[in-house]
Amino acid sequence: MKGCCVIRVKEEEEERTEWRTACSDRGIRQACATMELIILSGGIVVLPVLAFITSFLFWPGVLLKAYNWFVRCRLGLVVRYSHSGSYRFCYSSRGTPGGATPSLLLLHGFSASKDMWLAIVTHLPRGQHVVCVDMPGHEGTSRTGAEDYSIQGQVTRIHQFVQSIGLDKRPFHLVGTSMGGNVAGVYAARYPAQLSGVTLVCPAGLVFPTETKFIRRLREIENTEESIPLIPTTPQELDVMFKLCCYTPLNLPRQVMRGLLDNRIPNNDFYKEVFLEIVGEKSRHSLQENLHLITSPVQVVWGTEDQVVDVSGAAVLEAALSNCRVALLDNCGHSVALERPRKAAKLIMDFLSAQEVSCENAKKLS
């Protein structure tokens, strides 16, 4: 191995307990709190409560979007837009560049959005400058055509985004997960001077020594009309997708599942177009093909129970990169940002701090 350091992380029981109980307990706590408010206010809050209940029963998708808006506000994240010609990028950000640590740019995975990072941002220092962007075609970013959805096409668009908000004025740290990890790695290969480092979380785009059942299944249905496991159309298929992506069961209420599905289904044709691009010949092994061009310090974070892209990919990165650190998260699946947000945030910030120390030592030696 070339100067790489492997750290196997034993997860805190406290975080695992929080994850198991949060979904089941939240509804009970909210109901009790609502009843207390009604009693204390003499019924003044009845109308808002009725509005909440009606939304939960009939428009759960709208309520989920409202919840994300609330969390963004609580975290101090502001939704903004930037343009590169006629192309529009939607992103959320907090803080300003130029702090003690480099800015963070976070790239989400397939069919997600900038809001998938909310749980991790919760555990980042309040003064950390962070930018979460909707990937090409996703959520509020322009939806164009297949040329923008390949990995190389996405890298080009993200580069335009970086320029549009002036993030390239000083080196920044790039974080990507799954599809976003593939994009982040290729970005590091193409634009090394812009980066202080890169974090790859369960990245796609490698030649894996061990293939998951999911990858083998994709090969079987590649030229058929069968449904893609990551593009659910029914509650049952959504449940299968969550079981595929998460090691720890979610146990979400039925209405929450319905809301998530309601928000996804209108985009399913787009998701299929993107999926066919990123698993196609041009993009399937993009990260693998560009590893020799990556010179930035690299951090790799991977769940040992990943059923989407096998954890054996960590060894591939470890062997190919001369300046990397690997953290393996036990009892964690593909959705690290969802299952281990506190640990992921700590790993990223620790890596940033270590890179700052290395830079300072290098300056002293020179």
Secondary structure by P-SEA (a helix, b strand, c coil): ccbbbbbbccccaaaaaaaaccccaaaaaaaaaaaaaaaaacccaaaaaaaaaaaacccaaaaaaaaaaaaaaaacccccccccccbbbbbcccccccccccbbbbbbccccccccaaaaaaacccccbbbbbbccccccccccccccccaaaaaaaaaaaaaaacccccbbbbbbccaaaaaaaaaaacccccccbbbbccccccccccccaaaaaaaaacccccccccccccaaaaaaaaaacccccccccaaaaaaaaaacccaaaaaaaaaaaaacccccccccccccccccbbbbbbbccccccccaaaaaaaaccccbbbbbbcccccccccccaaaaaaaaaaaaaaaaaaaaaaaaac
